[in-house]
Every structure is written in structure tokens, then in C-alpha cells.
Amino acid sequence: MGILCEEQSRSFQAEGYLHLPDYLTASELDATNRALTRVVDRISTFRSEEVYYEDKTDPTSLKQIQHLENKDDFFQQLISTGTVYELAQEILQEEPIPKNIQYFNKPPKTSSATPAHQDGYYFMLKPCRALTMWLALEEVDESNGCISYVGASHQQGLREHQRTKTLGFSQGITDFPRSDDEERMVKIKAQPGDLLVHDAMTIHLADKNRSSRSRKAIGFIYYAASAKVDEAAHANYQRQLDRDLRGEKKI
Ligand SMILES: O=C(O)CCC(=O)C(=O)O
């Protein structure tokens, strides 16, 4: 018996995303929030390339932290063992290589929208076999920037992307939205503990947070063992991005 029922597996294959309500229990969610607090308490010790603020001078505008798995053992365990890892294995049908756990917030009022993109564009994999999971830590709806997916977009190849001005989401699809994107776009409301899963080729985006609440989530990235990274191109891309962000005084 797998984690997903047949209907869920079929839906993921057809649509390129899945919403799994209550994937984490209340106590697992509590432990995740406690670990996140431990990490945030040590934020001043992390490299500036791994911590993004909407406004660098305002600590309350924290929006992203990269590589939580290197910052607290809890996150190392969370990404490399247990039910999230097992789900990645079941969907990929091969060994998942844990790559990154990220903290995503959209602070109230000051946040930016997440531009429409495909993660596969900057993963630089051949073949492009990878998954992203997105765990809601709070209630997320239209008012505070829920995730939207374009159904079945993972079956239509990589679209052209270009640099955006959005810190943390530096690539956006150039011709988005086409009319067929709009027809197939689905907004996903989530409760704390819900897990969203998407294929690296699935187009996704999120509005800015227009509410007075925060919008906290944790993202997990897994590459399939069979996917080979173009390491040189990827390192080059990351170096250039960090250099640009430092030049623009965003980090
Ligand atoms: O949290 C967001 O707004 C977007 C997250 C995302 O793009 C991802 O997890 O791939």
C-alpha cells in the first residue's frame, strides 16, 4: 500500500500537482514550528545569500531562508526520512535526492507576488525529473497569497523565462498568462499541515499578501537520482544572481 490512493496518483500525473490536506499531524506541525523558531532565533549568523527580507532594514519583513536542513537537525531529518521523503520516493518511483528546505513567508502588506514560473527552468536537470512540496504552516487563501497552479502545464515543455525584480523568485515566464493558462489556473486554499506537491515542470505562482496576516510555509525540493544537474551552468547562474542581488543592495 502506498501513501497515495490510485485517484491521487492519477490526478498528479494528469494535472502535475496535488493537494494533500492534513499531511502533517498537529504534533508534527508543532515540532516544525518550534524548529523554525530555533532557526529564526539564529538568523544573524547566516550568510546574507541565504536570508531574504522584503526590506533589508526591517527584520519583520523576513521572507525567505534557504537550506533549513543545514541549520537544524530537525529539518535534516524532515527532508531525508519520514513521510515527506517517502512521498517523494513514491511519486518519483526512484531515489529522491533532498536538495533544499526553504522557509517562505509573505509578510503582511509589504510582500510581493510570486511570478509564474517552472522550477525546472533553474534546476537545470536532464532529464527534468524533480518535485517540490509546499507545506502550509498557516491558513492560506486568496487574501494572503495562496499558490495557484496551471493544470497539466507540466506536459507542455519549458516556457521562456526572464529575470524578474522579485527577490527570491528571480525567474518569471515571459508570455504569462496566455488565455489557456487562465482557463486552467486553480487557486489552492490550504490549512496548516496541508501539503501541496508539484512537478518541476508545473507552472505555479502566488499573489501578494493583501491581508494583515502572515503567510508562512516550508518548501522541499527533491531531484530524482536519475536527473543529472548541469553543475557548471547552475553554479554560474547562482553566482551571477548573488552578485546582482548584492549590487542592487537587496541582500
Ligand atoms: O511560496 C511561494 O509563493 C512560491 C513557492 C514556490 O514557488 C515553490 O515552492 O516552488
PDBQT file of the ligand as one rigid body, heavy atoms in Angstrom, charges set to zero:
ROOT
HETATM    1  O1  LIG A 301       5.623  30.372  -1.668  1.00  0.00    +0.000 OA
HETATM    2  C1  LIG A 301       5.508  30.824  -2.802  1.00  0.00    +0.000 C 
HETATM    3  O2  LIG A 301       4.955  31.895  -3.035  1.00  0.00    +0.000 OA
HETATM    4  C2  LIG A 301       6.001  30.064  -4.003  1.00  0.00    +0.000 C 
HETATM    5  C3  LIG A 301       6.750  28.830  -3.692  1.00  0.00    +0.000 C 
HETATM    6  C4  LIG A 301       7.346  28.220  -4.918  1.00  0.00    +0.000 C 
HETATM    7  O3  LIG A 301       7.450  28.804  -5.966  1.00  0.00    +0.000 OA
HETATM    8  C5  LIG A 301       7.836  26.855  -4.832  1.00  0.00    +0.000 C 
HETATM    9  O4  LIG A 301       7.770  26.247  -3.745  1.00  0.00    +0.000 OA
HETATM   10  O5  LIG A 301       8.297  26.313  -5.875  1.00  0.00    +0.000 OA
ENDROOT
TORSDOF 0
